[in-house]
Amino acid sequence: MSQKLLLNAQELDIILHRLACQLIENHNRFENTALIGLQPRGRFLLNRLSVLLQEHYGIKGLNTGLLDITFYRDDFRRGEEPLKANSTDIQFLVEGKKVVIVDDVLYTGRSIRAALTALQSFGRPASIELLTLIDRRFSRHLPIQPDYNGRQVDAIGDQKVKVMWTENAGEDAVYLLKNEN
């Protein structure tokens, strides 16, 4: 399998700052906004944005949570191995809040559809937006588009996008992977 570097650590940092500024433009002081990361990989992006918003841009009282969508996925019972669930950690009601769903890669849109269904268990938000680091724009199965997007990537066929964070992979980078068959 070969890999091509799409984003290095510096480029990733620039994108994270841009996404944080776009969120501030639309949500000001975040009084009625919650950022919810999708488990497992959206958690790393959510953590980075949360630190930036609070420590670099001075946002106070930011509501953040983690949402596990395992049992809401439409492919839940399709594999040989049962899927392993992650934890959900939402310590507030989303009722009447502006919710921003945070995930690393938007591919088919099915994870986001599952997140919309799972989120209903926590109340009815005033609005829902989507923030993704990478948008694989030619791979969509559902009519779902990000409101905030770090980078669009034209990955086709069996190509994969791998987002790596220092916290889980030892480096900040985004790679395009492809089989060499």
Contacts in CASP RR format, 6 or more apart in sequence:
PFRMAT RR
TARGET T0000
AUTHOR 0000-0000-0000
METHOD contacts of the structure
MODEL  1
MSQKLLLNAQELDIILHRLACQLIENHNRFENTALIGLQPRGRFLLNRLS
VLLQEHYGIKGLNTGLLDITFYRDDFRRGEEPLKANSTDIQFLVEGKKVV
IVDDVLYTGRSIRAALTALQSFGRPASIELLTLIDRRFSRHLPIQPDYNG
RQVDAIGDQKVKVMWTENAGEDAVYLLKNEN
1 177 0 8 1.000
1 178 0 8 1.000
1 179 0 8 1.000
1 180 0 8 1.000
2 177 0 8 1.000
2 178 0 8 1.000
2 180 0 8 1.000
3 162 0 8 1.000
3 175 0 8 1.000
3 176 0 8 1.000
3 177 0 8 1.000
3 178 0 8 1.000
4 175 0 8 1.000
4 176 0 8 1.000
4 178 0 8 1.000
5 173 0 8 1.000
5 174 0 8 1.000
5 175 0 8 1.000
6 134 0 8 1.000
6 151 0 8 1.000
6 153 0 8 1.000
6 161 0 8 1.000
6 174 0 8 1.000
6 175 0 8 1.000
6 176 0 8 1.000
7 15 0 8 1.000
7 151 0 8 1.000
7 173 0 8 1.000
7 174 0 8 1.000
8 172 0 8 1.000
8 173 0 8 1.000
9 171 0 8 1.000
9 172 0 8 1.000
9 173 0 8 1.000
12 172 0 8 1.000
12 173 0 8 1.000
12 174 0 8 1.000
13 172 0 8 1.000
15 133 0 8 1.000
15 150 0 8 1.000
15 151 0 8 1.000
16 48 0 8 1.000
16 49 0 8 1.000
16 52 0 8 1.000
17 52 0 8 1.000
17 56 0 8 1.000
18 150 0 8 1.000
19 49 0 8 1.000
19 131 0 8 1.000
19 133 0 8 1.000
19 148 0 8 1.000
19 150 0 8 1.000
20 49 0 8 1.000
20 52 0 8 1.000
20 53 0 8 1.000
20 56 0 8 1.000
20 57 0 8 1.000
21 57 0 8 1.000
22 148 0 8 1.000
23 30 0 8 1.000
23 35 0 8 1.000
23 49 0 8 1.000
23 53 0 8 1.000
23 100 0 8 1.000
23 131 0 8 1.000
23 148 0 8 1.000
24 53 0 8 1.000
24 57 0 8 1.000
24 59 0 8 1.000
26 129 0 8 1.000
27 33 0 8 1.000
27 98 0 8 1.000
27 100 0 8 1.000
29 59 0 8 1.000
29 60 0 8 1.000
30 53 0 8 1.000
30 59 0 8 1.000
30 61 0 8 1.000
30 62 0 8 1.000
30 63 0 8 1.000
32 96 0 8 1.000
32 97 0 8 1.000
32 98 0 8 1.000
32 126 0 8 1.000
33 63 0 8 1.000
33 97 0 8 1.000
33 98 0 8 1.000
33 99 0 8 1.000
33 100 0 8 1.000
34 63 0 8 1.000
34 64 0 8 1.000
34 65 0 8 1.000
34 92 0 8 1.000
34 94 0 8 1.000
34 97 0 8 1.000
34 98 0 8 1.000
34 99 0 8 1.000
34 100 0 8 1.000
34 125 0 8 1.000
35 46 0 8 1.000
35 49 0 8 1.000
35 50 0 8 1.000
35 62 0 8 1.000
35 63 0 8 1.000
35 64 0 8 1.000
35 65 0 8 1.000
35 99 0 8 1.000
35 100 0 8 1.000
35 102 0 8 1.000
35 131 0 8 1.000
36 46 0 8 1.000
36 64 0 8 1.000
36 65 0 8 1.000
36 66 0 8 1.000
36 67 0 8 1.000
36 90 0 8 1.000
36 94 0 8 1.000
36 99 0 8 1.000
36 100 0 8 1.000
36 101 0 8 1.000
36 102 0 8 1.000
36 115 0 8 1.000
36 119 0 8 1.000
37 43 0 8 1.000
37 45 0 8 1.000
37 46 0 8 1.000
37 64 0 8 1.000
37 65 0 8 1.000
37 66 0 8 1.000
37 67 0 8 1.000
37 101 0 8 1.000
37 102 0 8 1.000
37 103 0 8 1.000
38 66 0 8 1.000
38 67 0 8 1.000
38 69 0 8 1.000
38 101 0 8 1.000
38 102 0 8 1.000
38 103 0 8 1.000
38 111 0 8 1.000
38 115 0 8 1.000
39 66 0 8 1.000
39 67 0 8 1.000
39 68 0 8 1.000
39 69 0 8 1.000
39 70 0 8 1.000
39 86 0 8 1.000
39 87 0 8 1.000
39 88 0 8 1.000
40 86 0 8 1.000
41 103 0 8 1.000
41 104 0 8 1.000
41 105 0 8 1.000
41 163 0 8 1.000
42 102 0 8 1.000
42 103 0 8 1.000
42 104 0 8 1.000
43 66 0 8 1.000
44 104 0 8 1.000
44 163 0 8 1.000
44 165 0 8 1.000
44 167 0 8 1.000
44 168 0 8 1.000
45 102 0 8 1.000
45 103 0 8 1.000
45 104 0 8 1.000
45 131 0 8 1.000
45 133 0 8 1.000
45 163 0 8 1.000
46 64 0 8 1.000
46 65 0 8 1.000
46 66 0 8 1.000
46 102 0 8 1.000
47 167 0 8 1.000
48 165 0 8 1.000
49 102 0 8 1.000
49 131 0 8 1.000
50 62 0 8 1.000
50 64 0 8 1.000
53 59 0 8 1.000
53 62 0 8 1.000
54 60 0 8 1.000
54 61 0 8 1.000
54 62 0 8 1.000
63 92 0 8 1.000
63 97 0 8 1.000
65 89 0 8 1.000
65 90 0 8 1.000
65 91 0 8 1.000
66 86 0 8 1.000
66 87 0 8 1.000
66 88 0 8 1.000
66 89 0 8 1.000
66 90 0 8 1.000
67 88 0 8 1.000
67 90 0 8 1.000
67 101 0 8 1.000
67 115 0 8 1.000
67 118 0 8 1.000
67 119 0 8 1.000
68 85 0 8 1.000
68 86 0 8 1.000
68 87 0 8 1.000
68 88 0 8 1.000
68 118 0 8 1.000
69 111 0 8 1.000
69 114 0 8 1.000
69 115 0 8 1.000
69 118 0 8 1.000
70 76 0 8 1.000
70 83 0 8 1.000
70 84 0 8 1.000
70 85 0 8 1.000
70 86 0 8 1.000
71 85 0 8 1.000
72 114 0 8 1.000
72 115 0 8 1.000
72 117 0 8 1.000
72 118 0 8 1.000
73 83 0 8 1.000
73 110 0 8 1.000
73 111 0 8 1.000
73 114 0 8 1.000
74 110 0 8 1.000
74 113 0 8 1.000
74 114 0 8 1.000
75 110 0 8 1.000
76 83 0 8 1.000
88 118 0 8 1.000
90 122 0 8 1.000
93 122 0 8 1.000
93 123 0 8 1.000
94 119 0 8 1.000
94 122 0 8 1.000
94 123 0 8 1.000
94 124 0 8 1.000
94 125 0 8 1.000
95 122 0 8 1.000
95 123 0 8 1.000
95 124 0 8 1.000
95 125 0 8 1.000
96 123 0 8 1.000
96 124 0 8 1.000
96 125 0 8 1.000
96 126 0 8 1.000
97 125 0 8 1.000
97 126 0 8 1.000
98 125 0 8 1.000
98 126 0 8 1.000
98 127 0 8 1.000
98 128 0 8 1.000
98 129 0 8 1.000
99 119 0 8 1.000
99 125 0 8 1.000
99 127 0 8 1.000
99 128 0 8 1.000
99 129 0 8 1.000
100 128 0 8 1.000
100 129 0 8 1.000
100 130 0 8 1.000
100 131 0 8 1.000
100 147 0 8 1.000
100 148 0 8 1.000
101 112 0 8 1.000
101 115 0 8 1.000
101 116 0 8 1.000
101 119 0 8 1.000
101 128 0 8 1.000
101 129 0 8 1.000
101 130 0 8 1.000
101 131 0 8 1.000
102 131 0 8 1.000
102 132 0 8 1.000
103 111 0 8 1.000
103 112 0 8 1.000
103 115 0 8 1.000
103 130 0 8 1.000
103 131 0 8 1.000
103 132 0 8 1.000
103 133 0 8 1.000
104 132 0 8 1.000
104 133 0 8 1.000
104 134 0 8 1.000
104 163 0 8 1.000
105 132 0 8 1.000
105 133 0 8 1.000
105 134 0 8 1.000
105 135 0 8 1.000
105 136 0 8 1.000
105 161 0 8 1.000
105 163 0 8 1.000
106 112 0 8 1.000
106 130 0 8 1.000
106 132 0 8 1.000
106 134 0 8 1.000
106 135 0 8 1.000
106 136 0 8 1.000
106 140 0 8 1.000
106 144 0 8 1.000
106 146 0 8 1.000
106 149 0 8 1.000
107 136 0 8 1.000
107 139 0 8 1.000
107 140 0 8 1.000
107 161 0 8 1.000
108 139 0 8 1.000
108 140 0 8 1.000
108 141 0 8 1.000
108 142 0 8 1.000
109 140 0 8 1.000
109 141 0 8 1.000
109 142 0 8 1.000
109 144 0 8 1.000
110 141 0 8 1.000
110 142 0 8 1.000
112 130 0 8 1.000
112 142 0 8 1.000
112 144 0 8 1.000
113 142 0 8 1.000
113 144 0 8 1.000
116 128 0 8 1.000
119 125 0 8 1.000
119 128 0 8 1.000
129 147 0 8 1.000
129 148 0 8 1.000
130 144 0 8 1.000
130 145 0 8 1.000
130 146 0 8 1.000
130 147 0 8 1.000
130 148 0 8 1.000
131 146 0 8 1.000
131 147 0 8 1.000
131 148 0 8 1.000
131 149 0 8 1.000
132 146 0 8 1.000
132 148 0 8 1.000
132 149 0 8 1.000
132 150 0 8 1.000
133 149 0 8 1.000
133 150 0 8 1.000
133 151 0 8 1.000
133 163 0 8 1.000
133 174 0 8 1.000
134 150 0 8 1.000
134 151 0 8 1.000
134 152 0 8 1.000
134 153 0 8 1.000
134 161 0 8 1.000
134 163 0 8 1.000
134 174 0 8 1.000
135 145 0 8 1.000
135 146 0 8 1.000
135 149 0 8 1.000
135 150 0 8 1.000
135 151 0 8 1.000
135 152 0 8 1.000
135 153 0 8 1.000
136 153 0 8 1.000
136 154 0 8 1.000
136 155 0 8 1.000
136 161 0 8 1.000
137 152 0 8 1.000
137 153 0 8 1.000
137 154 0 8 1.000
138 154 0 8 1.000
138 155 0 8 1.000
138 156 0 8 1.000
139 155 0 8 1.000
139 156 0 8 1.000
151 174 0 8 1.000
153 161 0 8 1.000
153 176 0 8 1.000
155 161 0 8 1.000
155 176 0 8 1.000
158 178 0 8 1.000
158 179 0 8 1.000
159 176 0 8 1.000
159 177 0 8 1.000
159 178 0 8 1.000
160 176 0 8 1.000
160 177 0 8 1.000
160 178 0 8 1.000
161 174 0 8 1.000
161 175 0 8 1.000
161 176 0 8 1.000
161 177 0 8 1.000
162 174 0 8 1.000
162 175 0 8 1.000
162 176 0 8 1.000
162 177 0 8 1.000
163 174 0 8 1.000
164 170 0 8 1.000
164 171 0 8 1.000
164 172 0 8 1.000
164 173 0 8 1.000
164 174 0 8 1.000
164 175 0 8 1.000
165 172 0 8 1.000
166 172 0 8 1.000
END
